[in-house]
Structures are given as C-alpha cells and as structure tokens.
C-alpha cells in the first residue's frame, strides 16, 4: 500500500480555503469545523476564539470571517481563554493537557502536562502571570504562565471539576464541580482551601466573579444560578426561570447584568442587583453551552449544540449574526455511487457535500432527532436516512425533496441499507427487529425477528439474496431475503458485546464484523466459519468497510484511529491518525482512492490513498 500525503495549505496561503487549514498528515480535505465547546473574546474585542473538537478557531468579530485555526491537541479543545494583554491564548483539552499559543501567529508556545484526565477549563490570572486549570481528575492546578512550570495542585474536590476562575484581584480562585454540587474558594497565593459554598442540588458547571470581586455567580444543572457573597460565603439570591440545566454564566463588564445559557436552548439576561429577569434570547435549537459578553458590553456571544455561534445585541436582544458549519457528532458518512457527493448524518441533520471541493451543498431537514445512518440508492438518486425519531426518510438527492417517511418501528432506527437493485430497503431498530420496505411506495413488506437486543447494522449481499445484521445481543445473523427466514447465527465476539458494524465483501464471500471487544472478525458467508480476527485497536470499533476491489478493510475506532487491513491475510497495513475523538464511521470512495471517516468531534476527514499490490 502507498499512502499519498496531501500538502497542508495554511491560512496565509489561501485565507478563504479554511477546509484545508491544519490538516492531519495524509488528509486532503475536512468537512465541517467540529463541534463547539467554549468561546472567548480577545481583550480588545476584535477576535473570537472558539474551542472546538478539532482545535481553536479564530474569527474576526465584526465580520464573522475565519482568520486561523490552531491545531495540535490530540483531543477535543474544551476550554479557551486570552491572556489579559491579548498576546497569548490558553487552551484546555480532552488529551489531558493545556497548551499556550501566540494569539498573533498561532504558533504553539508550550504544553503544560500533569493532569491525569480531561482538562475542562484554563484561564489566566488578572496579571497574566499564572494559569489555573480544572480537570476531570478532581484537581485544580496552578502554572507559571511564562515558564509552564507547575506551581501547585489544589485538592479537595471528590469528583470532576468543571470550572475554575480567578477573582479580579487575583487573590481567590473559585471552582465548581460535581462533588455534592458545591463551589470551593481557594487562596490563590497559598493554595489553602478557604470555604465551601453549598446549596445547589445538582452539579456546578460554571462560575464567574463580578467585576468588583464581591460576588460569585454559579450555574448549575439544577436549572438555577446562585449569587454568593465572596467574603462571607453567604447565599444572596437564586435566579430561577430556565427550564433545564444552566451551563454558563457571565457578568457584563459594568457588572450590572448577568447572562446565562441553558440546556433549554435559551440565553437569559438578569439584573445583578435585584435578580430580575430582563430578557430571553431565543433562536438556538439545542442547548447553549457557553455565553460571553464582548469587552465593551455591547454584544453577547453564545455557542450551542445546534452547531452555531450567535451574536446578539446586549441592549435589545436582537440577533446580529450566526457563525455556522460547526457540526456536532457525525454518526454516518457515505459516498454517492458516482463518488461526487458525500452524505453525512449526525446529531443535528442530514447534509450533502461536494466530494471534490468540500462545499456544503444542502441540509435536508425533517427528522426530529439524530440522523444515525445514511445510505445512497444504487443509482445515486435517492438517500435513505435512519433516525432516532423512529422513522426512515427517503430524499431526492438532486433537489433535496422529501419523498417518503417510513414508519412502523416502535423505537429508534439505527441502520438502513438499499438492496443492489434499489427496489428494497432493510432497516434495523432498537426494537430488536429488521424491517423490509418497498422503495417506490414506502410500504412495509416484512418484519425479521430473532435478535434479543437492538439491531445496530444491516447490509444486503451483493447478489441481493441475503441480509446480514449485527446486534447488541453480540451476534451476527444471516437472513433469506425472499422468505425472511433466519439462515444462521455467527457468534464469537467476546463477552457477547455489541456488534457495531457488519459488511459483505464485494464478491459476497466474506462478512466483516466489528465490536466493542476491539476486534474485527472475518467470516465465510456460506458456511459461517470464522476465518480471521484482526486485532490492534485499543478501544471498541464502530465501523468496518471493504474497499471496492475487496482487498482492503478499513476499521474506525473509539481509539480515534482508522486501521487498514489486508482482507485476505489480516495483515495490518496502516494506521490513520488525526481525529480528536471517536471515529464513528468509515467509507471508501467508489474508486477506492479515498476514505471518508466521520467522528464524534463533528467532522469528516477525507484521506488520500491508493491501494496497490498489497499481496
């Protein structure tokens, strides 16, 4: 096998072509910008830093233009903050590290290592000399911002710590987490624990000091915000009104207003002195993860799991601008038969992309829950989408028109596949069954029952006579398409763990299956004999796919990698590394020269490869 490496094009080369910024080695294109976690303004308000699943995006605040992308973390970026002088950015990541970057050039300055689990937040002290970080390892750490040296560790939380912030004078640190739903105050100079603030009835997700440092606001999954007196620890008041957990809280620069973002998809503004609810900002269609005031207090920025960042007028609540193409997890990716279009299904929608340019062509909306799986018809004219809203939808590819909704499953639909002649669809569901449907009419033809847990993956054999299904019951089943009868059951994955993906080889003689036991197994279709086990992944495998010529198998895993294997010998050929989160799905292009991989991080990477003489 030969892997051809595409050149990485930097922002300074083609500033408009951000789909090629900061690409991992071997990747020729990226679809999507990755899911959004946190946002931060530069001190002068001209730039917005966005912590995403793939790195830190830098936007021009006034225009929404993409300026840069900082990559290097091997996990999602969960937190981001500017230094007080605006020259440095600090980022916190799921790879257990903190990184410092030049805010002007994007150059990586240094990495701070020591946490033993995800780092959720990192922030500078007001004088810019110290960094505080909060982690899933139950600790807060202080670091010298100039040297990266670890100063001290603040221990006492009994569960993960989600947020930590300096007081305006830099003398106190407030931290919030999931241990008994409390806040803790610490002496920033000595590390001594000052006091514990109790009262929330669920985890504390965000803490913020008022400008004068006298008050702390805490946001909680108990749907409330609490205000506390810093000196005494006394509870001042509770702000209630959000219908679901509050994820973020921020004071306006003048200290008069508090902004909060919630799982109920709204931002609320409150009078700090009275606790009065001033205004609700609505428009996001999924939970609001982060809210922040601009330094001049005129604008509020919010990030959401609906894959958008929104800017609002802080005085009127008017929506000013939306920054999009940040996509939350993509569960499924599929090439059209002619290789020109890519379909993705994920947490927010079904999307079509130009496979040559990476341009987003259209979004197909209608499902009311995650699109879990997508499949093109053999002629490429129709897409079937399976959703957790219990339905399958058929769409016209050229115009994006909805054709049919297939209803009948009594629980989420997890997988869907067309027959080779394009006349029939098979679907699998959490209701433990497979359904056969007529494509032209949308009519339910037959129900295939036998699995004792949800059906995760289905596929027709190349001759259209057999269906293979993989299930949460740990088995693979073969079915006769004409009669609906069960042919045989293939068992062997260890501990009856779920079968996440099944696929026929192009000649139909071999079945590949993948599981959370970290292995891919190959089976003889006609006898059910176990042929080979492909081992090497270090986490569960979510997807398996044959190359069009049948010589290579690709597997995507929760260990963030794709592995390529020789389909006949089981030899490991290559590992593709570059995703910062679980790889949900892998798919070969029809010409076999490209692999598309989708991830929980909300992107698709297109890997440039050819397969030659792998004997």
C-alpha positions in Angstrom: 0.0 0.0 0.0 1.1 3.5 -0.7 -0.3 6.5 1.2 0.0 9.7 -0.7 0.2 12.8 1.5 -1.7 15.9 0.6 0.0 19.3 1.1 -1.4 21.3 4.0 -2.4 24.8 2.9 -2.0 27.3 5.6 -4.3 30.3 6.3 -1.6 32.7 5.0 -1.7 30.9 1.6 -5.4 30.8 0.8 -7.3 32.6 3.6 -10.7 31.6 2.3 -9.9 27.9 2.0 -10.3 27.0 5.7 -11.3 23.4 4.9 -7.7 22.7 4.4 -6.2 24.5 7.3 -4.3 22.5 9.9 -5.0 19.1 8.3 -3.5 15.9 9.8 -0.9 14.1 7.8 -2.5 12.2 4.9 -5.8 14.1 4.9 -6.7 16.1 1.8 -9.8 17.8 3.0 -12.0 18.4 6.0 -15.8 18.7 6.0 -17.2 20.8 8.9 -15.5 22.8 11.6 -16.1 20.4 14.6 -18.4 20.7 17.5 -18.3 23.9 19.6 -17.4 23.8 23.3 -16.4 27.2 24.6 -15.9 30.8 23.3 -13.8 33.7 24.4 -13.3 37.3 23.3 -9.9 38.9 22.9 -9.4 41.8 25.3 -9.8 44.4 22.5 -13.0 42.6 21.3 -11.8 42.2 17.7 -11.3 38.5 17.7 -13.3 35.5 19.0 -11.6 32.2 19.9 -13.7 29.1 19.7 -12.7 25.9 21.4 -13.9 23.1 19.1 -13.5 19.4 18.6 -10.6 19.9 16.2 -8.7 22.9 17.5 -9.1 26.6 18.2 -10.9 28.7 15.5 -10.2 32.4 15.4 -12.9 34.6 13.9 -13.0 38.3 13.2 -15.7 39.6 15.5 -17.2 42.2 13.2 -17.5 40.1 10.0 -17.5 36.5 11.2 -14.6 35.8 8.9 -12.4 32.8 9.7 -8.9 34.1 10.5 -7.0 31.0 11.7 -7.2 27.5 13.1 -4.7 26.3 15.8 -4.3 22.6 15.8 -2.1 20.3 17.9 -4.2 18.9 20.6 -4.9 15.2 20.2 -8.3 15.5 21.9 -11.2 18.0 21.8 -10.5 21.5 22.9 -12.8 22.0 25.9 -11.8 25.5 27.1 -10.1 28.6 25.8 -9.1 32.0 27.1 -7.0 35.0 26.1 -4.2 36.5 28.3 -5.0 40.0 29.7 -2.7 41.6 27.2 -4.2 39.6 24.3 -0.9 38.2 23.2 -1.4 34.6 24.3 -4.2 32.0 24.2 -4.5 29.2 26.6 -6.5 26.0 25.7 -7.7 23.1 27.7 -8.2 19.7 26.2 -9.6 16.2 26.4 -6.0 15.0 25.8 -5.3 15.9 29.5 -3.1 18.9 28.6 -3.1 22.7 28.5 -1.4 24.5 25.5 -0.2 28.0 25.1 -0.4 29.7 21.7 0.7 33.0 20.2 -2.5 34.9 19.5 -0.9 36.7 16.6 0.8 33.9 14.7 -0.9 30.8 16.0 2.5 29.3 16.9 2.4 26.7 19.7 4.5 28.0 22.6 4.4 25.2 25.1 2.4 22.3 26.5 1.5 22.0 30.2 1.2 18.4 31.3 0.4 16.8 34.6 -3.4 16.4 34.8 -4.4 12.7 34.6 -7.8 13.2 32.9 -9.7 15.7 30.7 -9.0 19.4 31.4 -12.2 21.3 31.1 -11.1 24.9 31.6 -8.0 27.1 31.8 -7.7 30.8 32.5 -5.1 33.5 33.1 -4.8 35.4 36.4 -5.6 39.1 36.0 -1.9 40.0 35.9 -1.2 37.3 33.3 1.5 35.5 35.3 -0.5 32.4 36.4 -2.8 29.9 34.8 -5.5 28.0 36.6 -6.8 24.7 35.1 -9.7 22.5 36.2 -9.8 18.8 35.4 -11.8 15.6 35.4 -9.0 14.2 37.7 -10.7 16.1 40.6 -7.9 18.7 40.9 -7.2 22.4 40.1 -3.7 23.2 39.1 -1.7 26.4 39.0 1.0 27.0 36.4 3.6 29.7 35.8 2.4 31.3 32.5 5.9 32.3 31.4 7.8 29.1 32.0 5.0 26.5 32.1 6.2 25.3 35.5 3.7 23.6 37.7 3.3 25.8 40.9 0.8 23.8 43.0 -2.2 21.5 43.0 -5.4 22.3 44.8 -7.0 19.1 46.0 -10.3 18.6 47.9 -13.0 18.0 45.2 -14.3 14.5 45.3 -15.5 14.4 41.7 -14.5 16.1 38.4 -14.0 19.9 38.4 -15.7 21.6 35.5 -14.8 25.3 36.0 -12.3 27.5 37.8 -11.9 31.3 37.8 -9.7 33.9 39.4 -11.2 36.8 41.3 -10.5 40.3 39.7 -7.7 41.0 42.2 -6.1 37.5 41.6 -6.2 36.5 45.2 -9.0 34.0 45.2 -9.9 31.0 43.0 -13.5 29.7 42.7 -14.0 26.2 41.5 -17.2 24.3 40.7 -17.8 20.6 40.0 -19.9 17.5 40.5 -19.0 16.5 44.1 -22.0 17.2 46.2 -22.9 20.1 43.9 -20.6 22.6 45.7 -18.3 25.5 45.0 -15.0 25.8 46.7 -13.0 29.0 47.3 -9.2 28.9 47.5 -6.4 31.3 48.4 -4.6 31.7 45.0 -1.3 32.5 46.7 -1.0 29.7 49.1 -3.5 27.1 47.7 -5.3 27.0 51.1 -9.0 26.0 51.0 -11.0 29.0 52.3 -14.6 27.7 52.3 -17.2 25.6 50.7 -20.5 27.1 49.3 -23.4 24.6 49.4 -26.9 24.9 48.1 -27.2 23.7 44.6 -28.9 20.3 44.1 -27.0 19.3 41.0 -23.5 19.8 39.5 -22.0 23.2 39.2 -21.0 23.8 35.5 -19.8 27.4 35.5 -18.5 30.0 38.0 -17.9 33.7 37.4 -16.8 36.7 39.6 -18.4 40.1 39.4 -16.2 43.0 38.2 -15.6 44.3 41.8 -14.9 40.7 43.0 -17.5 40.9 45.7 -20.0 38.4 44.2 -19.7 34.9 42.7 -22.3 33.6 40.3 -22.6 29.8 39.9 -24.6 28.0 37.2 -25.9 24.5 37.9 -27.7 21.6 36.3 -30.4 22.1 38.9 -31.7 24.8 36.5 -30.7 27.7 38.7 -28.0 30.4 39.1 -26.9 31.3 42.6 -25.2 34.5 43.7 -22.9 34.4 46.7 -21.0 36.9 48.9 -17.3 36.3 48.4 -16.2 37.5 51.8 -18.7 35.6 53.9 -19.9 32.8 51.6 -23.5 33.8 52.3 -26.1 32.9 49.7 -27.5 36.2 48.3 -30.2 35.0 45.9 -31.2 32.4 43.4 -32.1 33.2 39.8 -34.8 30.8 38.5 -36.6 30.5 35.2 -34.6 28.3 33.0 -36.4 25.0 32.3 -33.3 22.9 32.1 -29.7 22.9 33.4 -27.7 26.1 33.2 -24.4 25.6 31.5 -22.8 29.0 31.5 -22.8 32.3 33.4 -21.1 35.6 32.6 -21.1 39.2 34.1 -21.3 42.2 31.8 -18.2 44.4 32.0 -20.1 47.1 34.0 -21.3 44.4 36.5 -25.0 45.3 36.1 -26.2 42.3 34.0 -25.7 38.6 34.2 -26.1 36.4 31.0 -26.8 32.7 31.4 -27.0 29.9 28.8 -29.0 26.7 29.3 -29.9 23.3 28.1 -33.4 24.8 27.3 -31.7 26.4 24.3 -32.1 30.0 25.6 -29.9 32.8 26.9 -31.4 34.8 29.8 -30.3 38.3 31.0 -30.8 39.2 34.6 -30.4 42.4 36.7 -27.5 41.6 39.0 -28.7 43.9 41.9 -32.3 42.7 42.0 -32.2 39.3 40.3 -35.0 40.4 38.0 -35.3 38.6 34.7 -34.7 41.2 31.9 -34.9 39.4 28.7 -34.8 35.9 27.0 -32.8 35.5 23.8 -34.2 32.7 21.7 -33.1 31.2 18.4 -30.8 28.3 19.2 -32.4 24.9 18.5 -30.2 23.0 21.0 -28.6 23.6 24.3 -26.5 26.7 24.9 -23.0 25.6 26.1 -21.3 29.0 26.5 -22.2 32.7 26.8 -19.8 35.7 26.9 -20.0 39.5 26.8 -17.8 41.5 24.5 -15.3 43.7 26.3 -17.3 46.8 25.6 -20.5 45.1 26.8 -22.4 45.8 23.7 -22.6 42.2 22.3 -23.3 38.8 23.7 -21.9 35.7 22.0 -23.4 32.2 22.6 -22.3 28.8 21.4 -24.8 25.9 21.1 -25.0 22.2 20.4 -27.1 23.2 17.3 -23.7 23.7 15.7 -23.9 27.5 15.6 -22.4 30.6 17.3 -24.7 33.5 17.6 -24.0 37.2 18.3 -26.7 39.3 20.0 -27.2 43.0 20.8 -26.8 43.1 24.5 -29.2 46.1 24.9 -32.0 45.0 22.7 -31.6 41.2 22.4 -31.6 41.4 18.6 -29.8 38.6 16.8 -26.9 40.1 14.9 -25.1 37.3 13.2 -24.7 33.5 13.1 -21.5 31.6 12.5 -22.2 28.1 11.3 -20.7 24.9 9.9 -19.7 23.8 13.3 -21.2 20.4 13.4 -21.7 18.2 16.5 -21.0 14.4 16.2 -21.4 12.8 12.7 -22.6 9.2 13.1 -22.6 8.2 9.4 -20.9 9.1 6.2 -21.5 7.7 2.7 -20.2 8.3 -0.8 -22.7 8.5 -3.7 -22.2 5.8 -6.3 -20.5 8.2 -8.7 -18.2 9.5 -5.9 -19.2 13.1 -6.4 -21.3 13.6 -3.3 -20.9 12.8 0.3 -23.9 12.4 2.7 -23.4 12.8 6.4 -25.9 12.1 9.2 -25.4 13.3 12.7 -26.7 14.9 15.8 -28.2 17.8 14.0 -29.2 16.9 10.5 -28.6 15.1 7.2 -26.1 17.1 5.0 -24.8 16.8 1.4 -21.3 17.9 0.5 -19.3 18.2 -2.8 -16.7 15.4 -2.6 -14.3 17.3 -4.8 -14.4 20.8 -3.3 -15.8 20.1 0.2 -18.5 22.7 -0.3 -21.7 22.2 1.7 -24.4 21.6 -0.8 -27.6 21.5 1.3 -29.1 20.4 4.5 -32.1 18.0 4.5 -34.3 18.8 7.5 -37.3 16.9 8.8 -36.2 14.4 11.3 -36.9 15.3 14.9 -33.9 13.5 16.4 -30.4 12.4 15.4 -29.8 11.0 12.0 -28.0 7.8 12.9 -27.3 6.3 9.5 -27.5 7.3 5.8 -27.4 5.2 2.6 -27.5 6.1 -1.1 -29.6 4.0 -3.6 -27.5 2.2 -6.2 -28.4 4.8 -8.9 -27.5 7.6 -6.6 -30.8 9.4 -7.0 -32.2 8.7 -3.5 -30.9 8.8 0.0 -32.4 6.9 2.9 -31.8 8.3 6.4 -32.4 6.4 9.7 -33.2 8.4 12.8 -33.6 8.1 16.5 -37.1 9.6 15.9 -38.2 6.0 15.0 -38.5 6.7 11.2 -36.7 6.4 7.9 -36.9 9.2 5.4 -36.3 9.0 1.7 -35.0 12.0 -0.2 -34.4 13.1 -3.7 -30.7 13.8 -4.0 -30.7 16.4 -6.7 -33.2 18.8 -5.2 -33.3 17.6 -1.6 -37.0 17.0 -1.6 -38.6 14.6 0.9 -40.1 11.6 -0.9 -41.5 9.2 1.8 -41.4 8.7 5.5 -41.3 5.0 6.5 -43.0 4.5 9.9 -43.5 1.3 11.8 -40.6 0.7 14.0 -41.5 1.1 17.7 -38.2 2.6 18.7 -35.1 4.4 17.3 -34.0 3.3 13.8 -30.2 2.8 13.8 -29.3 1.5 10.4 -30.6 1.4 6.8 -29.4 -0.2 3.5 -30.6 -0.4 -0.1 -30.8 -3.7 -2.0 -28.5 -3.9 -5.0 -31.4 -3.4 -7.4 -32.6 -0.4 -5.4 -36.1 -1.7 -5.0 -36.0 -2.7 -1.3 -34.7 -1.2 1.9 -33.8 -3.0 5.1 -33.7 -1.2 8.4 -32.7 -2.1 11.9 -34.0 -0.8 15.1 -33.7 -0.6 18.9 -37.0 -2.5 18.9 -34.8 -5.6 18.1 -36.2 -6.1 14.6 -35.4 -5.6 10.9 -38.0 -4.3 8.5 -38.1 -4.7 4.8 -39.7 -1.8 2.8 -40.6 -1.2 -0.8 -38.8 1.9 -2.1 -41.3 3.1 -4.6 -44.3 3.1 -2.3 -42.7 3.2 1.2 -44.8 0.1 2.0 -43.7 -2.2 4.8 -43.1 -5.7 3.4 -41.9 -7.9 6.2 -40.5 -8.0 9.7 -37.5 -10.1 10.6 -37.4 -11.1 14.2 -34.9 -13.1 16.3 -32.3 -10.7 17.8 -32.7 -10.3 21.5 -31.3 -6.7 21.6 -31.2 -3.7 19.3 -30.1 -4.1 15.7 -27.0 -1.8 15.1 -26.0 -2.6 11.5 -27.6 -4.2 8.4 -26.4 -4.9 4.8 -27.5 -6.7 1.7 -25.2 -9.2 0.0 -24.0 -8.1 -3.5 -26.5 -10.6 -5.1 -29.3 -9.2 -3.0 -30.3 -12.7 -1.7 -29.1 -12.4 1.8 -29.1 -9.8 4.6 -26.6 -9.7 7.4 -27.4 -7.9 10.7 -25.3 -7.1 13.8 -26.9 -6.6 17.2 -26.4 -5.5 20.7 -27.0 -9.1 21.7 -23.5 -9.9 20.5 -24.5 -11.9 17.4 -24.5 -11.6 13.7 -27.5 -13.1 11.8 -28.0 -14.0 8.2 -31.5 -13.8 6.6 -33.0 -15.1 3.4 -34.4 -12.0 1.6 -37.2 -13.9 -0.3 -38.6 -15.8 2.6 -37.5 -13.7 5.6 -36.2 -16.8 7.3 -33.2 -16.9 9.6 -30.3 -18.8 7.9 -27.7 -18.9 10.6 -26.1 -17.1 13.6 -22.5 -16.2 13.8 -21.1 -16.0 17.3 -17.6 -15.4 18.6 -17.0 -11.8 19.6 -16.0 -12.0 23.2 -18.4 -11.4 26.2 -21.4 -11.0 23.9 -20.5 -7.4 23.4 -22.5 -5.3 20.9 -21.8 -5.8 17.2 -21.5 -2.3 15.8 -20.9 -2.9 12.1 -21.3 -5.7 9.5 -20.3 -5.6 5.8 -20.1 -8.0 2.9 -17.0 -8.2 0.7 -17.7 -7.1 -2.9 -17.8 -10.7 -4.0 -20.2 -11.7 -1.2 -18.0 -14.5 0.1 -16.8 -12.8 3.3 -18.5 -10.9 6.1 -16.6 -8.5 8.3 -17.9 -7.6 11.7 -16.7 -5.1 14.3 -17.4 -4.9 18.0 -16.6 -3.2 21.3 -14.2 -6.2 22.0 -11.6 -4.1 20.0 -11.6 -6.7 17.1 -12.7 -7.1 13.5 -13.7 -10.7 12.7 -14.0 -12.2 9.2 -16.5 -15.0 8.5 -17.2 -17.2 5.5 -20.7 -16.2 4.3 -21.9 -19.6 3.1 -20.6 -21.8 6.0 -20.4 -19.3 8.9 -16.8 -20.4 9.5 -14.7 -17.9 11.4 -11.7 -17.0 9.2 -9.6 -14.3 10.8 -9.5 -11.9 13.8 -8.0 -8.5 13.1 -6.5 -7.1 16.4 -4.8 -3.9 17.2 -7.3 -1.2 18.1 -7.2 -0.2 21.7 -10.9 0.7 22.1 -14.2 -0.5 20.6 -14.6 -0.5 16.9 -17.7 1.4 15.5 -17.4 0.8 11.7 -15.9 -1.6 9.2 -15.8 -1.3 5.4 -14.4 -3.2 2.4 -12.5 -1.4 -0.4 -14.3 -1.6 -3.8 -11.8 -4.2 -5.0 -12.2 -6.3 -1.9 -8.5 -6.3 -1.0 -8.6 -3.9 2.0 -10.6 -3.5 5.1 -10.9 -0.2 6.9 -12.0 0.0 10.6 -12.8 3.0 12.7 -12.5 3.0 16.4 -13.1 4.8 19.7 -9.3 5.0 20.0 -9.6 7.9 17.4 -7.9 6.0 14.6 -8.7 4.2 11.4 -6.8 1.0 10.6 -6.3 -0.6 7.2 -6.0 -4.3 6.9 -5.3 -6.8 4.1 -8.6 -8.5 3.6 -7.2 -12.0 2.8 -4.3 -12.2 5.3 -5.4 -9.9 8.1 -2.1 -8.1 7.9 -2.2 -4.6 9.4 -1.3 -2.2 6.6 -1.5 1.3 8.0 -3.0 3.4 10.8 -4.6 6.8 10.0 -4.4 9.2 12.9 -5.8 12.6 13.1 -9.2 12.5 14.7 -9.5 14.0 18.1 -12.5 11.9 19.1 -14.2 8.6 18.4 -14.3 7.5 14.8 -18.0 6.6 14.2 -17.9 5.6 10.5 -15.5 4.8 7.6 -16.4 4.6 4.0 -14.4 4.0 0.8 -15.0 6.1 -2.3 -16.2 4.2 -5.3 -12.8 4.4 -7.0 -11.0 3.2 -3.8 -8.7 6.2 -3.7 -10.2 8.0 -0.7 -11.5 7.0 2.7 -14.1 9.3 4.4 -14.2 9.0 8.2 -16.6 10.7 10.5 -16.2 11.4 14.2 -17.9 12.3 17.4 -16.0 15.6 17.1 -18.3 16.6 14.2 -16.1 16.4 11.2 -15.4 14.2 8.2 -11.8 13.7 7.1 -11.0 12.6 3.6 -7.8 10.6 3.4 -5.9 10.5 0.2 -4.7 6.9 -0.5 -4.4 4.3 -3.2 -4.2 0.5 -2.8 -1.5 -1.2 -4.9 -0.3 -4.7 -4.7 -1.0 -5.4 -1.1 -0.3 -9.2 -1.5 
